[in-house]
Amino acid sequence: MSAIFGILRFDGGDVSRSDLERMSNTLAHRGPDGRISAVDGAVGLGHCLMRVNHEDVFEAQPLHDRTGMITLVADLRLDNRDELAAIFGISTAGLRNTPDSALVMHAYNKWGENCPEHLLGDFAFAIWDARAGKLVLARDHIGQRFVHFYSNDRFFVFATEIQALWAYLDVPRNLSDVQIARRLIHDHVRREGETLFVDIYGVPGATVMSITADGKIIRRRYWEPRPDPVHEGRDENLLHCRLSPYSRRGRCLPNPSHDPRARDPFQRRLRQRRHRGSCRTRPRKVGAQARGSGLGDAGGLPRDHPARAALGRHVQPRHAASRCSLRYPRRQDGA
């Protein structure tokens, strides 16, 4: 995977090339095929290139559009190149020599900040729009590529990896006590954009961030997971069909790098289905576990005791439990 990084200053000073060089050196493992940075006054952008696809041979980032006064850096792999080429009037022959970053540049010129809605694939990019005086960051729909950032009243700095932010000397390296406490109590629910470090955040998946020259940050969510219209009203049956082969414990393991909001609705529905299934078998399990304790017959309570009726609803008689096999089927002769 490639990497991107950059600095935007709000205090009127110029970005130092040495600061960008330190960030680039930190990300050297992501740039075996080249590392380039560019400075334009108060903004500096950099790119570390790792060629993976055929089109990456033609990458030359940072990419500049002198007409629109736009500079772009991106870590991406687009899957709808043909559709985009048809929209932009790029021939099949021309598309072979067109890198993915050039298609993103065309998309931004056509749709502005709404361009991520028309992209399909894994991407994270930063665009400095000098004409509008803003920096635009965007991340793909389910958060496969990463962008982290730190901001204060003097500057905004971003990078693919957190350690590259620390190459900029004014970025703090303080662990978050709250995040550490959550891990100590095994609270593994991911909060949107939070990291283990104070004031360092990640751009959430399916999000566009716009940072103006005076330091104002605007976030916008451009996509939410939703069913295809053809499946409206049939969600329960569809989910059962899709997840039934993976319903056993340990089989359904979504990629943790995905944005949690694209994953949690499906996990929640799966847990509900498992819960309903366990409720159907729970009376037999309780009865079998209670077989030697006297609870199979309501614990020996008098027939007129008020707790007997309530307990009886949850405990099966001993003879019912003795006919069930909870986990392992009894071996047959000759098996």
ZADRENVO-781029 format. One record per residue (C-alpha): residue in three letters; x, y, z. Coordinates in Angstrom, 2 decimals, decimal comma. Layout:
# ZADRENVO-781029
ALA|X|Y|Z .
...
***
This chain:
# ZADRENVO-781029
MET|0,00|0,00|0,00 .
SER|1,13|3,54|-0,73 .
ALA|0,96|6,40|1,78 .
ILE|0,00|10,06|1,87 .
PHE|0,88|12,86|4,27 .
GLY|0,68|16,64|4,49 .
ILE|0,62|19,82|6,54 .
LEU|-1,65|22,88|6,41 .
ARG|-0,64|25,89|8,51 .
PHE|-3,13|28,44|9,82 .
ASP|-0,64|30,90|11,35 .
GLY|0,54|32,43|8,08 .
GLY|3,87|30,60|8,04 .
ASP|5,19|28,42|5,23 .
VAL|5,52|24,64|5,48 .
SER|9,10|23,49|5,95 .
ARG|10,39|20,93|3,48 .
SER|12,42|19,33|6,27 .
ASP|9,19|18,57|8,15 .
LEU|7,78|16,84|5,09 .
GLU|11,06|14,99|4,61 .
ARG|10,90|13,58|8,15 .
MET|7,34|12,42|7,59 .
SER|8,38|10,84|4,31 .
ASN|11,26|8,98|5,96 .
THR|8,90|7,58|8,59 .
LEU|6,73|6,13|5,81 .
ALA|9,64|4,86|3,72 .
HIS|8,43|1,25|4,02 .
ARG|5,35|2,29|2,03 .
GLY|7,33|4,02|-0,70 .
PRO|9,80|1,56|-2,24 .
ASP|9,01|2,97|-5,71 .
GLY|9,42|6,64|-4,90 .
ARG|8,74|9,38|-2,36 .
ILE|7,91|12,91|-3,47 .
SER|6,56|15,97|-1,66 .
ALA|5,51|19,42|-2,81 .
VAL|5,18|22,73|-0,95 .
ASP|2,98|25,68|-1,85 .
GLY|3,30|28,28|0,88 .
ALA|1,18|27,28|3,86 .
VAL|0,41|23,81|2,53 .
GLY|2,61|20,82|1,81 .
LEU|1,62|17,41|0,46 .
GLY|3,59|14,20|0,07 .
HIS|3,21|10,73|-1,42 .
CYS|5,01|7,41|-0,95 .
LEU|4,50|5,09|-3,91 .
MET|4,21|1,32|-3,78 .
ARG|3,29|-0,05|-7,21 .
VAL|0,72|-2,87|-7,04 .
ASN|-1,47|-2,61|-10,12 .
HIS|-0,53|-2,14|-13,77 .
GLU|-1,78|1,45|-13,74 .
ASP|0,56|2,34|-10,87 .
VAL|3,42|2,42|-13,35 .
PHE|2,03|5,76|-14,54 .
GLU|1,58|7,30|-11,08 .
ALA|3,36|10,62|-10,60 .
GLN|2,10|12,13|-7,40 .
PRO|1,59|14,74|-6,09 .
LEU|-0,64|15,30|-9,10 .
HIS|-1,18|18,91|-10,18 .
ASP|-4,01|20,44|-12,20 .
ARG|-2,72|23,89|-13,09 .
THR|-6,02|24,92|-14,66 .
GLY|-8,11|24,19|-11,59 .
MET|-5,30|25,02|-9,15 .
ILE|-5,65|21,59|-7,53 .
THR|-3,01|19,29|-6,04 .
LEU|-3,81|15,67|-5,14 .
VAL|-2,16|12,81|-3,26 .
ALA|-3,91|9,44|-2,94 .
ASP|-3,51|5,90|-1,72 .
LEU|-6,07|3,99|-3,76 .
ARG|-7,25|1,21|-6,02 .
LEU|-10,35|1,96|-8,09 .
ASP|-12,64|-0,83|-9,30 .
ASN|-14,98|1,19|-11,54 .
ARG|-12,35|2,59|-13,89 .
ASP|-14,33|1,71|-17,03 .
GLU|-17,46|3,50|-15,84 .
LEU|-15,49|6,61|-14,88 .
ALA|-13,61|6,60|-18,18 .
ALA|-16,91|6,53|-20,09 .
ILE|-18,18|9,52|-18,08 .
PHE|-14,98|11,53|-18,63 .
GLY|-14,65|10,60|-22,31 .
ILE|-11,41|8,63|-21,92 .
SER|-10,87|6,02|-24,63 .
THR|-10,04|2,40|-23,90 .
ALA|-6,51|2,90|-25,17 .
GLY|-6,10|6,05|-23,10 .
LEU|-7,42|4,33|-19,97 .
ARG|-4,57|1,81|-20,08 .
ASN|-2,10|4,62|-19,42 .
THR|-4,27|6,53|-16,93 .
PRO|-3,49|6,04|-13,23 .
ASP|-6,27|5,91|-10,65 .
SER|-5,21|9,27|-9,21 .
ALA|-5,92|10,97|-12,54 .
LEU|-9,46|9,58|-12,49 .
VAL|-9,96|11,01|-8,99 .
MET|-8,73|14,37|-10,26 .
HIS|-11,30|14,24|-13,07 .
ALA|-13,98|13,26|-10,55 .
TYR|-13,16|16,20|-8,27 .
ASN|-13,22|18,64|-11,18 .
LYS|-16,67|17,33|-12,15 .
TRP|-18,38|16,69|-8,78 .
GLY|-16,30|18,56|-6,23 .
GLU|-16,51|17,19|-2,67 .
ASN|-19,25|14,81|-3,80 .
CYS|-16,80|12,84|-5,95 .
PRO|-16,29|9,97|-3,42 .
GLU|-19,94|9,01|-3,96 .
HIS|-19,03|8,10|-7,57 .
LEU|-15,89|6,10|-6,73 .
LEU|-15,85|2,36|-6,11 .
GLY|-12,85|0,73|-4,50 .
ASP|-10,35|1,29|-1,69 .
PHE|-9,12|4,86|-1,43 .
ALA|-7,90|7,63|0,82 .
PHE|-6,94|10,94|-0,75 .
ALA|-6,15|14,55|0,03 .
ILE|-6,78|17,46|-2,31 .
TRP|-5,56|21,01|-1,84 .
ASP|-7,98|23,28|-3,69 .
ALA|-6,07|26,57|-3,89 .
ARG|-8,93|28,37|-5,62 .
ALA|-11,38|27,52|-2,82 .
GLY|-8,70|27,76|-0,12 .
LYS|-9,43|24,38|1,47 .
LEU|-7,95|20,95|2,04 .
VAL|-10,24|17,99|1,33 .
LEU|-9,69|14,54|2,84 .
ALA|-11,82|11,52|1,94 .
ARG|-11,90|7,83|2,77 .
ASP|-13,59|4,91|1,01 .
HIS|-17,01|3,55|1,93 .
ILE|-15,97|0,89|4,45 .
GLY|-12,64|2,34|5,52 .
GLN|-10,10|0,05|3,87 .
ARG|-7,45|2,78|3,50 .
PHE|-6,46|4,99|6,43 .
VAL|-5,88|8,65|7,17 .
HIS|-5,00|9,96|10,65 .
PHE|-4,75|13,60|11,65 .
TYR|-3,93|16,06|14,41 .
SER|-5,16|19,64|14,54 .
ASN|-4,77|22,71|16,73 .
ASP|-5,16|26,46|16,24 .
ARG|-1,81|26,72|14,37 .
PHE|-1,74|23,77|11,94 .
PHE|-3,41|20,64|10,62 .
VAL|-1,26|17,59|9,87 .
PHE|-2,36|14,25|8,38 .
ALA|-0,76|10,95|7,38 .
THR|-1,60|7,36|6,58 .
GLU|0,09|6,14|9,78 .
ILE|0,16|7,76|13,21 .
GLN|3,94|7,54|13,61 .
ALA|4,32|9,86|10,61 .
LEU|2,36|12,52|12,51 .
TRP|4,97|12,39|15,27 .
ALA|7,65|13,27|12,75 .
TYR|6,14|16,76|12,93 .
LEU|7,70|17,95|16,18 .
ASP|4,66|19,82|17,56 .
VAL|2,37|16,75|17,54 .
PRO|2,01|15,30|21,10 .
ARG|2,61|11,63|21,90 .
ASN|0,32|11,25|24,90 .
LEU|-1,61|8,03|25,45 .
SER|-5,31|8,42|26,21 .
ASP|-6,20|7,26|29,74 .
VAL|-9,80|6,76|28,65 .
GLN|-8,85|4,47|25,77 .
ILE|-6,49|2,45|27,97 .
ALA|-9,22|2,06|30,62 .
ARG|-11,65|0,79|28,00 .
ARG|-9,22|-1,91|26,99 .
LEU|-8,56|-2,90|30,59 .
ILE|-12,29|-3,56|31,07 .
HIS|-12,46|-5,31|27,67 .
ASP|-14,63|-2,60|26,14 .
HIS|-13,69|-3,27|22,51 .
VAL|-16,46|-1,18|20,93 .
ARG|-14,78|1,11|18,44 .
ARG|-15,69|4,78|18,72 .
GLU|-15,73|6,65|15,46 .
GLY|-12,37|8,18|14,69 .
GLU|-10,83|7,60|18,14 .
THR|-7,30|6,26|18,60 .
LEU|-5,15|5,33|21,59 .
PHE|-3,59|8,80|21,60 .
VAL|-4,88|12,13|22,85 .
ASP|-6,18|14,47|20,12 .
ILE|-5,12|12,14|17,30 .
TYR|-8,04|10,89|15,24 .
GLY|-8,76|8,90|12,12 .
VAL|-11,00|10,00|9,29 .
PRO|-14,03|7,66|9,50 .
GLY|-14,98|5,53|6,54 .
ALA|-17,43|7,02|4,03 .
THR|-16,53|10,51|5,26 .
VAL|-15,35|13,69|3,56 .
MET|-13,52|16,30|5,63 .
SER|-12,98|19,86|4,50 .
ILE|-10,39|22,03|6,29 .
THR|-10,41|25,71|5,45 .
ALA|-7,38|27,99|5,50 .
ASP|-8,53|29,52|8,80 .
GLY|-8,75|26,14|10,58 .
LYS|-12,47|25,34|10,34 .
ILE|-13,15|21,60|9,94 .
ILE|-16,35|20,34|8,32 .
ARG|-17,22|16,62|8,26 .
ARG|-19,82|15,00|6,04 .
ARG|-20,93|11,36|5,85 .
TYR|-21,57|10,50|2,20 .
TRP|-22,72|6,88|2,50 .
GLU|-24,59|4,56|4,88 .
PRO|-24,99|0,79|4,46 .
ARG|-28,47|-0,04|3,17 .
PRO|-30,13|-2,97|1,38 .
ASP|-30,68|-3,05|-2,34 .
PRO|-34,29|-2,01|-3,13 .
VAL|-34,97|-5,48|-4,51 .
HIS|-34,53|-6,86|-0,97 .
GLU|-36,78|-4,34|0,80 .
GLY|-39,21|-6,14|3,09 .
ARG|-37,25|-9,39|2,86 .
ASP|-34,32|-8,59|5,14 .
GLU|-34,94|-11,44|7,59 .
ASN|-35,06|-14,14|4,92 .
LEU|-32,10|-12,65|3,07 .
LEU|-29,98|-12,51|6,23 .
HIS|-30,82|-16,10|7,11 .
CYS|-29,87|-17,22|3,61 .
ARG|-26,56|-15,33|3,64 .
LEU|-25,43|-16,12|7,18 .
SER|-26,73|-19,63|7,79 .
PRO|-23,52|-21,27|6,47 .
TYR|-21,51|-19,12|8,90 .
SER|-23,79|-19,22|11,93 .
ARG|-21,51|-21,47|13,97 .
ARG|-19,31|-19,75|16,49 .
GLY|-16,05|-18,50|15,00 .
ARG|-17,12|-18,81|11,37 .
CYS|-18,43|-15,28|10,71 .
LEU|-15,45|-12,96|11,25 .
PRO|-15,65|-9,65|9,34 .
ASN|-12,41|-7,87|8,67 .
PRO|-11,72|-5,62|11,73 .
SER|-10,18|-2,98|9,49 .
HIS|-13,60|-2,24|8,04 .
ASP|-15,42|0,75|9,42 .
PRO|-17,57|-0,60|12,30 .
ARG|-20,73|1,12|11,08 .
ALA|-20,64|-0,95|7,91 .
ARG|-20,17|-4,14|9,93 .
ASP|-22,19|-3,76|13,15 .
PRO|-25,73|-3,97|11,67 .
PHE|-24,99|-7,42|10,27 .
GLN|-23,32|-8,64|13,46 .
ARG|-26,23|-7,35|15,50 .
ARG|-28,73|-9,26|13,38 .
LEU|-26,59|-12,38|13,63 .
ARG|-26,47|-12,11|17,45 .
GLN|-30,24|-11,71|17,56 .
ARG|-30,69|-14,84|15,46 .
ARG|-28,28|-16,78|17,67 .
HIS|-30,10|-15,54|20,77 .
ARG|-33,45|-16,69|19,48 .
GLY|-31,98|-20,08|18,66 .
SER|-30,46|-20,43|22,13 .
CYS|-33,77|-19,47|23,77 .
ARG|-35,48|-22,39|22,03 .
THR|-33,01|-24,90|23,46 .
ARG|-32,45|-23,31|26,88 .
PRO|-35,23|-25,22|28,76 .
ARG|-33,68|-28,56|27,82 .
LYS|-30,19|-27,36|28,78 .
VAL|-31,32|-26,11|32,18 .
GLY|-33,22|-29,30|32,84 .
ALA|-30,24|-31,45|31,96 .
GLN|-27,85|-29,42|34,05 .
ALA|-30,26|-29,62|37,01 .
ARG|-30,69|-33,38|36,70 .
GLY|-28,62|-34,19|39,77 .
SER|-29,63|-31,23|41,91 .
GLY|-33,31|-31,76|42,42 .
LEU|-34,27|-28,76|40,27 .
GLY|-35,78|-30,96|37,57 .
ASP|-38,96|-31,16|39,66 .
ALA|-39,01|-27,44|40,63 .
GLY|-36,48|-27,95|43,38 .
GLY|-38,83|-29,82|45,71 .
LEU|-40,99|-26,73|46,34 .
PRO|-44,54|-27,30|47,66 .
ARG|-47,15|-27,43|44,94 .
ASP|-48,85|-24,26|46,21 .
HIS|-45,58|-22,27|46,49 .
PRO|-45,79|-19,07|44,31 .
ALA|-42,27|-19,57|42,92 .
ARG|-43,06|-23,10|41,69 .
ALA|-45,09|-21,93|38,67 .
ALA|-42,44|-19,39|37,62 .
LEU|-39,62|-21,90|38,00 .
GLY|-41,54|-24,58|36,19 .
ARG|-41,77|-22,43|33,07 .
HIS|-37,97|-22,45|32,75 .
VAL|-37,10|-25,98|33,88 .
GLN|-38,09|-29,19|32,12 .
PRO|-38,83|-32,37|34,07 .
ARG|-36,01|-34,83|34,50 .
HIS|-37,45|-37,33|32,10 .
ALA|-37,64|-34,68|29,33 .
ALA|-34,04|-33,67|29,85 .
SER|-32,81|-37,24|29,91 .
ARG|-33,98|-37,76|26,34 .
CYS|-31,93|-34,88|24,89 .
SER|-28,30|-34,79|23,90 .
LEU|-26,86|-31,34|24,54 .
ARG|-23,64|-31,28|22,62 .
TYR|-22,19|-34,61|21,55 .
PRO|-24,37|-37,33|19,98 .
ARG|-24,11|-40,74|21,59 .
ARG|-21,95|-43,11|19,57 .
GLN|-23,79|-45,92|17,84 .
ASP|-22,53|-49,47|17,81 .
GLY|-20,09|-49,96|15,01 .
ALA|-19,65|-46,17|14,45 .
***
